Amino acid sequence: MAVPGVGLLTRLHLYAQRRTRVQRPVLRLLSCPGTVAEDLRRDEQPSGSKETGDGAVVSVCSVAQSHSGRGKGEESGIPGERVVCGNGLGPFGFEDKIPKKRFSEMQNERREQAQRTVLIHCPEKISEKKFLKYLSQHGSINNHFFYESFGLYAVVEFCQKESVRSLQNETHAPSKGMEVAIPFRSRFFNLKLKNQTSERSRVQMSNQLPPSSKKLFEVLCDAENIDDQLNTLLKEFQLTEENTKLRYLTCSLIEDIAAAYFPDCIVRPFGSSVNTFGKLGCDLDMFLDLNETRSLSTHKTSGNFLMEFQVKNVPSERIATQKILSVIGECLDNFSPGCVGVQKILNARCPLVRFSHQASGLQCDLTTNNRIALTSSELLYIYGALDSRVRALVFTVRCWARAHSLTSSIPGAWITNFSLTMMVIFFLQRRSPPILPTLDSLQTLADAEDKCIIESNNCTFVRDLNRIKPSENTETLELLLKEFFEYFGNFAFNKNSINIRQGREQNKPDSSPLYIQNPFETSLNISKNVNQSQLQKFVDLAQESTWILQQEHLDGPSISGNQPWGLVALLLPSGASRKSLGKKKSRKPANERIKVLLESIKSNRTENFTDTNGKRQISTQT
């Protein structure tokens, strides 16, 4: 099932409950090696028995082909004391000190990591030490963490792939009584305790959900300034290291299923899961990459003979995609443990299989050979890595849009998160000096290795982050946020389009209310679904948000601490704020800023900006 999103800022009375400064919670990452490493190292190497002192036994949930090879010569325990705090790889951490990696390098490392990893459904209470000692019989464990979805789960990464095969070879199929188990041996296991009276303890779990509204209110109101609020929002909502690992592991488990038909295939995640702009709870988009399988027929041969595979032929690429996804969908539905609610949506413009991965709690969409989508993810990955302000601004704008129902998880006339991200990038390209380079300038920096043509579309741009000159722009996040709303609150959408390739306003090629050019398929408008009323709603809210931030500049944080300020005031839904503040009036009057704001929202007036004594004020006309 998909992880539900957080309904932002709907109970304003929570502010009045906040009286003391709240420290931001620090999550102890169980993915960090060393939680029980020292204890394990002091233990002797376990014997060949596959049962622990508390009678644990592992059974396979169904899956995977038989493998040979075992890790008996490997040392037990959890090696290495490298501590990974926050998000440890690439730009996934907000304060990364690790050198920036190419997107392809990051993807390959994550995929190889996932292939050494297993997913285990555990009893409600389990001894972490004994659990790891038991698994260490199959080889050294690099790291692990626990989380809750539909039960307690453990993600365990071994140092060697052979350890996974060893565990599979020592695992038996479950006994289901009158039911019959499909004998497919996967890397998704079920752990049971033979001795139910054994000493057990509750393990500490990694959080896979976004923060609650109450927690978010507290940490945002506790920030020092608006810049701090934007950075805090990013830290609270961005994908954690554990959640990123879980997403790659889910793709790897699906790849095990697809490999039965296409041994050289790769299931790659794309979109929010990998472009550094994904938030906790976002869907997992993946595509079945069959390029390696198809490239086998292009290998040159010598001599007088040419050997070819016998294959089935179909009239078009689309029909081939539909047939492949239809079969994979059936396999997921019938053979893959944890995959539920499988839907084959084969007549869509981009055919896909949609399903819920129950163990990970992720809603998944599987397509095939969607290479342009992966290239778009790589481009966003690069933009997010170039400047720390980019991701903070994108997360804030997306959160703002969601709070005001400008975006929705249901398809319709709403602005999408991808469109909002393109608008932020375009805005940052328009700054003086620019914060982000145009796509055309990234293309000029590319070398022969970066050349990429997909379906006749030029997708070439520099992949090496170190070759892109950092921006000299030093504007604060508070200023950028205010200027973003002011820029698009006064943008000539009626005649101009948004184009990140050139980073400048251009005449619209058609009459769509909002025209944002697809960066690679340049004849397409990624916001073609947006109607005029939704665009006008965006413009009105952008103008209103500009005014709110201008008042924040004058007032600053509330001294008494019981009034929303900065980003919190910006995210308040109008109806909830009117109702909540009305209830508080008898106890403590709202300050003049909130009174004027609510009156402005209530009367739904048109806002026009004028200059008075050097300060920007607001005048209204009915």
C-alpha positions in Angstrom: 0.0 0.0 0.0 1.1 3.5 -0.6 2.3 5.4 2.4 -0.3 8.1 3.1 0.8 11.7 2.8 0.7 14.1 5.6 -2.2 16.5 5.7 -0.3 19.7 6.4 -1.2 22.4 8.8 -4.9 21.8 9.4 -5.1 22.3 13.2 -3.8 25.8 14.1 -4.6 25.3 17.8 -1.4 23.2 18.0 0.6 26.4 18.0 -0.9 27.6 21.3 0.2 24.3 22.9 3.8 25.0 22.0 5.4 26.9 24.9 9.0 25.5 25.2 11.7 25.2 22.7 11.6 21.8 21.1 14.8 20.1 20.2 14.7 18.4 16.8 14.6 14.6 17.2 17.7 12.7 16.3 17.1 9.3 14.8 19.5 6.6 15.7 20.2 4.9 12.4 20.2 1.1 12.7 21.7 1.1 9.2 24.9 2.3 10.9 27.2 -0.7 11.5 28.1 -1.1 15.1 24.9 -1.2 17.1 25.7 -4.7 18.4 29.0 -5.1 16.5 31.3 -5.1 19.5 29.2 -7.8 21.3 29.2 -9.9 18.2 33.0 -9.6 17.7 33.5 -10.9 21.3 31.4 -13.9 20.5 33.0 -17.0 19.1 32.5 -18.0 15.5 29.1 -19.8 15.4 29.0 -23.5 14.7 27.4 -25.0 11.6 24.0 -25.2 13.3 21.4 -23.0 11.7 19.4 -22.5 14.9 20.1 -19.9 17.5 19.9 -20.2 21.3 16.3 -18.8 21.1 15.3 -21.4 18.5 15.0 -19.1 15.5 14.3 -20.6 12.2 14.0 -18.9 8.8 11.5 -19.9 6.1 11.3 -18.5 2.6 8.1 -16.7 1.6 8.4 -18.1 -1.9 11.0 -17.3 -4.6 14.4 -17.3 -6.3 16.3 -19.8 -8.3 18.6 -22.2 -6.6 22.2 -20.9 -6.2 25.4 -22.5 -5.3 28.1 -21.1 -3.1 28.2 -20.3 0.6 30.0 -17.9 2.8 31.3 -20.3 5.4 34.8 -19.0 5.2 33.7 -15.4 6.0 34.2 -13.9 9.4 31.1 -13.5 11.6 30.0 -10.2 13.1 29.5 -6.8 11.6 32.7 -5.4 10.3 33.6 -1.7 10.1 32.8 1.2 12.3 32.0 3.6 9.6 29.1 5.7 10.9 26.6 7.0 8.3 24.6 9.9 9.7 21.5 11.2 8.0 21.7 10.3 4.3 25.1 9.0 3.6 25.5 8.8 -0.2 25.8 11.5 -2.7 23.5 14.5 -2.4 20.9 12.6 -0.4 22.4 14.1 2.8 21.7 17.7 3.4 25.2 18.4 4.8 27.1 15.9 2.6 30.9 15.7 3.0 31.2 12.8 0.6 32.5 13.8 -2.9 29.6 14.2 -5.4 29.1 11.1 -7.5 27.9 10.7 -11.0 24.3 9.5 -11.3 25.3 6.3 -13.0 27.9 5.6 -10.3 25.3 6.1 -7.6 22.8 3.9 -9.3 25.3 1.1 -9.9 26.5 1.2 -6.3 22.9 1.1 -5.0 22.0 -1.8 -7.2 25.0 -3.8 -6.2 24.3 -3.0 -2.6 20.7 -4.2 -3.0 21.8 -7.5 -4.5 23.7 -8.3 -1.3 20.6 -7.4 0.8 17.7 -9.5 2.1 14.3 -8.6 3.5 13.1 -10.5 6.6 9.6 -10.5 8.2 10.4 -10.8 12.0 8.4 -11.6 15.1 7.0 -8.6 17.0 9.8 -8.8 19.6 13.2 -10.2 18.8 16.7 -10.1 20.3 18.7 -8.0 17.9 22.0 -9.5 19.0 20.9 -13.1 18.6 19.2 -12.3 15.3 22.4 -10.8 13.8 24.5 -13.6 15.3 22.3 -16.2 13.6 22.5 -14.4 10.2 26.3 -14.0 10.6 26.8 -17.7 10.1 26.2 -17.0 6.4 28.8 -14.2 6.2 29.7 -10.8 7.5 26.9 -8.3 7.7 27.7 -4.8 6.5 24.6 -3.0 8.1 21.0 -3.5 8.9 17.9 -1.7 10.2 14.4 -2.5 11.4 11.1 -0.8 10.4 7.4 -1.4 10.6 5.0 -1.8 7.7 2.5 -4.6 8.0 4.5 -6.1 10.9 8.1 -5.8 11.8 10.7 -6.1 9.0 14.5 -6.2 8.9 16.7 -5.1 6.0 20.0 -6.9 6.3 22.9 -6.1 3.9 25.7 -8.7 3.7 29.2 -7.9 2.6 29.1 -10.6 -0.1 26.4 -11.9 -2.5 27.4 -15.5 -1.6 26.0 -14.9 1.9 22.6 -14.4 0.4 22.9 -17.7 -1.5 24.0 -19.4 1.6 21.0 -18.2 3.5 18.7 -19.3 0.6 20.2 -22.7 0.5 19.6 -23.2 4.2 16.0 -22.0 4.2 13.0 -24.2 3.8 9.6 -23.7 2.3 6.8 -23.0 4.8 4.2 -25.6 5.7 0.7 -24.2 5.0 -1.4 -27.2 6.0 -4.1 -27.7 3.3 -2.6 -24.9 1.2 0.2 -25.4 -1.3 3.2 -23.0 -1.4 4.5 -21.9 -4.8 8.2 -22.9 -4.7 9.8 -19.7 -5.7 12.8 -18.9 -3.5 13.3 -15.1 -3.1 15.4 -12.8 -0.9 12.2 -12.1 1.1 12.2 -14.4 4.2 10.0 -15.1 7.2 11.6 -15.6 10.6 9.9 -17.6 13.3 10.9 -18.4 16.9 10.7 -22.1 17.9 11.0 -21.3 21.6 8.3 -18.7 22.3 9.5 -18.3 25.9 13.0 -17.2 25.0 14.2 -13.8 26.1 13.1 -11.2 23.6 13.4 -7.4 23.4 11.8 -4.8 21.2 14.3 -3.4 18.7 14.6 0.2 17.7 13.0 1.0 14.4 13.8 3.3 11.5 11.0 5.7 10.6 9.7 5.4 7.0 7.0 8.0 7.3 7.0 11.8 7.0 6.6 13.8 10.2 3.1 14.4 11.7 1.6 17.8 11.4 2.1 18.5 15.1 5.8 17.6 15.0 6.3 19.6 11.8 4.6 22.6 13.4 6.9 22.5 16.4 10.2 22.2 14.6 9.3 24.9 12.1 8.1 27.3 14.8 11.3 26.6 16.8 13.6 27.6 13.9 15.7 30.8 14.1 14.6 32.3 10.8 12.9 31.5 7.5 16.1 30.1 6.0 16.3 27.7 8.9 12.7 26.8 8.4 13.2 25.8 4.8 16.3 23.7 5.7 14.3 22.0 8.5 11.5 21.2 6.2 13.9 19.5 3.8 15.6 17.5 6.6 12.2 16.3 7.9 10.7 15.3 4.6 13.7 14.0 2.4 14.2 10.3 1.9 16.4 8.8 4.6 19.3 6.5 3.9 17.2 3.5 5.0 14.3 4.4 2.9 16.5 4.8 -0.2 18.0 1.4 0.5 14.5 -0.1 0.8 13.5 1.3 -2.5 16.5 -0.2 -4.3 15.9 -3.5 -2.6 12.3 -3.5 -3.8 13.5 -2.9 -7.3 16.0 -5.7 -6.9 13.3 -8.2 -5.7 11.2 -7.3 -8.7 14.2 -7.8 -10.9 14.5 -11.4 -9.5 11.0 -12.1 -10.9 11.6 -10.5 -14.3 15.0 -12.3 -14.7 13.2 -15.6 -15.1 12.2 -14.4 -18.6 15.0 -11.9 -19.3 18.2 -13.0 -17.5 20.1 -9.8 -18.4 17.4 -7.3 -17.5 17.7 -4.5 -14.9 14.9 -3.0 -12.9 15.8 0.6 -12.4 14.2 3.2 -10.1 13.6 6.6 -11.5 11.7 9.8 -10.6 11.5 11.0 -7.0 13.1 7.9 -5.6 16.4 8.8 -7.2 16.5 12.4 -8.3 17.0 13.7 -4.7 13.6 15.5 -4.7 11.6 12.6 -3.3 9.9 12.9 0.1 9.1 10.1 2.6 6.0 8.3 1.4 6.4 9.1 -2.3 5.6 6.4 -4.9 8.3 4.1 -6.4 8.6 4.4 -10.2 10.7 1.7 -11.8 11.3 0.5 -15.3 12.3 -2.8 -16.8 15.5 -2.1 -18.8 15.9 -4.7 -21.5 18.7 -2.9 -23.4 21.3 -5.4 -22.3 19.1 -8.3 -23.5 18.5 -6.6 -26.9 22.1 -5.6 -27.3 23.2 -9.3 -27.4 22.0 -9.4 -31.0 24.3 -6.5 -32.0 27.6 -8.2 -31.1 29.9 -8.5 -34.1 30.9 -12.0 -35.2 33.8 -13.3 -37.3 34.0 -15.9 -40.0 31.3 -17.0 -42.3 28.6 -17.7 -39.7 26.1 -15.5 -38.0 24.1 -17.0 -35.1 20.8 -15.4 -34.0 18.3 -16.1 -31.3 14.9 -17.5 -32.3 12.4 -14.9 -31.1 8.7 -14.0 -31.3 8.0 -11.1 -33.6 5.2 -8.5 -33.1 4.1 -5.6 -35.3 5.3 -2.7 -33.0 7.4 -1.7 -30.0 4.2 -0.7 -28.2 2.7 -4.2 -28.6 6.0 -5.8 -27.4 5.9 -3.6 -24.3 2.3 -4.5 -23.6 3.0 -8.2 -23.9 6.1 -8.1 -21.7 4.3 -6.1 -19.0 1.3 -8.3 -19.2 3.4 -11.4 -18.4 5.5 -9.6 -15.7 2.2 -8.4 -14.1 0.9 -12.0 -14.0 4.1 -13.2 -12.4 4.0 -10.4 -9.7 0.4 -11.3 -9.0 0.9 -15.0 -8.8 4.5 -15.6 -7.7 6.0 -12.6 -6.0 5.4 -12.5 -2.2 4.3 -9.1 -0.8 3.0 -7.8 -4.2 -0.8 -7.1 -3.9 -3.4 -5.1 -5.9 -1.7 -5.7 -9.2 -3.2 -3.7 -12.1 -2.1 -4.0 -15.7 -2.7 -0.6 -17.3 -1.6 -1.5 -20.8 -3.6 0.9 -22.9 -2.1 4.1 -21.3 0.2 6.3 -23.4 3.0 4.7 -21.3 1.8 1.2 -20.5 2.5 0.2 -16.9 1.9 -2.3 -14.1 0.8 -0.8 -10.9 0.9 -2.7 -7.6 1.5 -2.3 -3.9 4.6 -3.8 -2.3 3.1 -4.6 1.1 6.3 -5.4 2.9 8.0 -2.0 2.0 4.7 0.0 2.2 5.5 1.4 -1.3 3.1 2.0 -4.1 4.9 0.9 -7.3 4.6 1.7 -11.0 6.6 -0.6 -13.4 7.1 0.4 -17.1 9.6 -0.8 -19.6 12.5 0.9 -21.4 11.5 4.4 -20.2 15.0 5.8 -20.7 13.9 9.4 -21.2 12.3 9.4 -17.7 15.5 8.1 -16.2 17.5 10.8 -18.1 15.2 13.4 -16.7 15.8 12.0 -13.2 19.6 12.3 -13.8 19.2 15.9 -14.9 17.3 16.7 -11.7 19.9 14.8 -9.7 22.6 17.1 -11.1 20.6 20.3 -10.5 19.9 19.2 -6.9 23.6 18.5 -6.3 24.9 21.8 -7.7 23.6 24.1 -4.9 22.2 23.3 -1.5 19.4 25.9 -1.9 17.8 24.1 -4.8 16.4 21.1 -3.0 15.3 23.2 0.0 13.4 25.6 -2.3 11.8 22.8 -4.3 10.6 20.9 -1.2 9.1 24.1 0.2 7.3 25.0 -3.0 5.9 21.5 -3.3 4.8 21.5 0.3 3.2 24.9 -0.2 1.3 23.7 -3.3 0.1 20.5 -1.5 -1.1 22.5 1.5 -3.2 24.7 -0.7 -4.5 21.8 -2.9 -2.6 23.0 -6.0 -1.3 19.4 -6.4 -3.0 16.1 -5.9 -2.2 12.4 -6.1 -5.3 12.0 -8.3 -4.8 12.7 -12.0 -6.6 15.8 -13.2 -6.1 19.5 -14.1 -3.7 20.1 -11.2 -0.1 21.3 -11.5 2.3 18.3 -11.0 5.3 18.2 -8.7 7.5 17.8 -11.8 6.0 21.0 -13.3 6.7 22.9 -10.0 10.3 21.6 -10.0 10.8 22.9 -13.6 9.4 26.3 -12.5 11.9 26.5 -9.6 14.8 25.5 -11.8 13.7 28.1 -14.4 13.4 30.8 -11.7 16.9 30.0 -10.4 18.3 30.2 -13.9 16.8 33.7 -14.1 18.6 35.1 -11.1 21.5 37.5 -11.4 24.0 35.9 -11.3 22.3 32.6 -12.1 22.1 29.9 -9.4 21.6 27.1 -11.9 23.0 26.7 -15.5 20.7 26.2 -18.5 20.4 22.8 -20.1 22.0 24.1 -23.2 25.0 25.2 -21.3 25.3 21.8 -19.7 25.2 20.4 -23.2 28.1 22.5 -24.3 30.2 21.1 -21.4 29.5 17.5 -22.5 32.1 15.3 -24.0 31.9 12.3 -26.3 31.2 10.0 -23.3 28.1 12.1 -22.4 26.5 12.0 -25.8 23.0 10.5 -25.5 20.3 10.2 -28.2 17.1 8.5 -27.2 14.3 8.0 -29.7 15.8 10.9 -31.9 15.8 13.2 -28.9 19.0 14.9 -27.9 19.5 14.0 -24.2 23.2 15.0 -24.1 24.5 17.0 -21.1 27.6 16.9 -18.9 27.4 14.1 -16.3 30.5 15.0 -14.3 29.5 17.4 -11.5 33.1 18.6 -11.0 33.1 20.1 -14.5 30.2 22.5 -13.7 31.3 25.9 -12.2 29.6 26.7 -8.9 27.3 29.7 -8.8 28.5 33.0 -7.4 25.0 33.9 -6.2 24.7 34.3 -2.4 21.0 35.1 -2.0 19.3 33.7 1.0 16.5 31.1 0.9 14.1 33.6 2.4 14.7 36.1 -0.4 14.6 33.4 -3.1 11.3 32.1 -1.8 9.7 35.6 -1.7 11.1 36.4 -5.2 9.8 33.1 -6.5 6.3 33.9 -5.6 6.6 37.5 -6.8 8.1 36.3 -10.1 5.4 33.8 -10.9 2.6 35.9 -9.3 3.3 38.5 -12.1 4.4 36.1 -14.9 2.8 36.6 -18.3 1.4 33.1 -18.6 -1.0 34.3 -21.3 1.9 34.7 -23.8 5.1 33.2 -22.4 6.3 29.6 -21.9 8.9 28.2 -19.5 12.0 26.6 -21.0 14.9 25.4 -18.9 17.0 24.6 -22.0 17.5 28.3 -22.7 16.5 29.7 -19.3 14.5 32.5 -20.8 10.9 33.4 -21.4 9.6 32.5 -24.9 6.4 32.9 -26.8 4.0 30.0 -26.3 3.6 27.7 -29.3 0.0 27.0 -28.5 -2.9 28.3 -26.3 -2.4 26.1 -23.3 -2.9 28.1 -20.1 0.5 26.9 -18.7 3.2 25.9 -21.1 6.4 24.2 -19.7 8.5 22.7 -22.4 9.7 19.1 -21.8 13.5 19.4 -21.5 14.2 16.5 -23.8 11.0 15.8 -25.8 10.9 19.5 -26.7 7.7 19.3 -28.7 5.7 18.3 -25.6 4.2 20.5 -22.9 4.5 18.8 -19.5 1.8 21.0 -18.0 -0.8 20.5 -20.8 -3.3 19.1 -18.3 -3.5 22.4 -16.3 -6.6 24.4 -17.0 -7.1 28.2 -16.6 -8.8 28.1 -13.2 -6.0 26.0 -11.7 -3.4 28.4 -13.1 -5.3 31.4 -11.8 -5.5 29.7 -8.4 -1.7 29.3 -8.4 -1.2 33.0 -9.4 -3.5 34.2 -6.7 -1.8 32.1 -4.0 1.6 33.2 -5.2 0.7 36.9 -4.9 -0.8 36.2 -1.4 2.3 34.4 -0.3 4.5 37.3 -1.5 2.6 39.6 0.8 2.8 37.2 3.7 6.6 36.9 3.4 6.8 40.7 3.2 4.9 41.0 6.5 7.2 38.3 8.0 10.2 40.5 7.1 8.6 43.3 9.2 7.3 41.3 12.1 9.7 38.3 12.4 9.0 35.4 14.8 6.2 35.9 17.4 7.7 36.9 20.7 5.0 35.1 22.7 5.5 32.0 20.6 1.8 31.2 20.1 1.4 32.7 16.6 2.4 31.1 13.3 5.2 32.8 11.5 7.4 32.5 8.4 6.9 29.3 6.5 4.2 28.1 8.9 2.0 31.1 8.2 2.7 30.6 4.5 1.4 27.0 4.6 -1.8 27.6 6.5 -5.0 26.6 4.7 -7.4 29.6 4.8 -10.4 27.7 6.2 -8.5 26.1 9.0 -6.7 29.3 10.0 -10.0 31.3 10.1 -11.7 28.6 12.3 -8.8 28.1 14.7 -8.0 31.8 15.2 -11.7 32.5 15.8 -11.7 30.1 18.7 -8.5 31.6 20.2 -9.8 35.2 20.0 -11.5 35.2 23.4 -8.4 33.9 25.1 -5.7 35.9 23.3 -6.3 38.4 20.5 -4.4 37.7 17.2 -1.8 40.3 16.3 -2.6 42.8 13.6 -0.7 41.0 10.9 -2.9 37.8 11.2 -6.1 39.9 11.4 -5.3 41.7 8.2 -4.2 38.5 6.5 -7.4 36.7 7.4 -9.6 39.6 6.4 -7.8 39.6 3.0 -8.4 35.9 2.5 -12.0 36.1 3.6 -12.9 39.0 1.3 -11.1 37.3 -1.6 -9.9 40.6 -3.0 -7.5 41.2 -5.8 -4.1 42.2 -4.5 -2.1 45.0 -6.1 1.3 46.1 -5.0 2.3 49.8 -4.7 5.3 51.5 -3.2 4.8 53.9 -0.3 7.7 55.6 1.5 10.1 53.1 0.2 8.2 50.1 1.7 6.1 47.7 -0.3 2.5 47.8 0.9 -0.7 46.3 -0.3 -3.8 48.0 -1.6 -7.0 46.2 -2.4 -9.8 46.8 -4.9 -13.0 44.9 -5.0 
